[in-house]
Amino acid sequence: MRARKPVAGELNSGYDLPDPGPDPEKQAVMSDEGRRIDTCMEELEADRAQAVKKAHVEGLSHQELADQFGVPLNTMRTWLRRSLLKLRECMER
């Protein structure tokens, strides 16, 4: 019995333990970072911020965004690229 040590994975798989989720420190960091992102998004023009959200949260393609906003595809690419650069600059402050 002693020679056969249980593997940790076998022990854990026998129980349906709920995922404890992030600890309080990680939750605080994520919350703070979320507020920083919101603040930086407010610095963008409204249509650019909306395009960034739709691209990165909803997963819309550049072409779908260009069609929705009524702008040429390359204009949408420029909007997104410049907006992400502004967001990166804001987040580094």
N, C-alpha and C positions, 0 to 999 in steps of 0.2 A: 504494500500500500504506500509506503513512504517513497519507494523508488518511482512510483508513478505520480508525479505532481500534476495537479490540474492546471490546465492552460487558462489564462485569464479570460480569453475569448469564450471558452466553454462556460465559464461561470457566469459571465455577463449575458450570454445568449439565453440562459435558462430563466431569466427574470425579465419582465417587461417593465423596465424602469423608465419613467418619463424623462425626456431630455430637459435638464435643468435650465437650458438657455444661457444667455450671456450673464456673467456675474455683474453685480452692481457697478463696478468700475468700468467695465466694457460698455454697459448701458449708458453711463454718464458720458463717456467719450463719444459714443455714437450719437447721442442726443445733441451734444455740443457741436459735433461736426455737421449734423443735419441743419442746425440753426445757422451755421456759417455758410453752408451751401445755399440756404434760402436767402440769406442776406446778399450773397454774391449774385444770385439769380435776379434779385430786385435791381441790381445795377445795370442789367441788360435791358435793351429795348423790349417792350412787351411781346412783339411778334417773334423776336429772336429767342427770347426765353421760352415761349410756347413751343417753338420749333425744336429747341434743344430737349425739352421735356418729352415731346412726342417721339423724337428720335431715340432717346436713351431710356425712357421709361416704357413707352408703348411699343417701341421697336419698329416704328415706321421707317420705310426706306427713304432715301433722298428724293427719289422720283415721286413717291406718294406725298411727301411734304411739299415739294415744288408744286404739285397739282393742287393741293389744299390751299396753299398760300398764293397761288396764281403768279408764281415767279418762275423764270427759267431754271433748269436743273443746276447749272453752274453758279447761279446766284445763291441758290439754297446751299450748295456746298460751301460757298464763301461765308454765308451767314453762320453756318455751323462751325466751321473752322475758326473763324474770328471770335465767335462766342465762347468756344471752348478755351481758346487762348486767354480771353479776358477772365474766365472763371478760374483757370489755373493761376493766373497772376493774383487774383483776389484771394484765393485760398492760401497762397504762399505768404501773404502779409501777416 
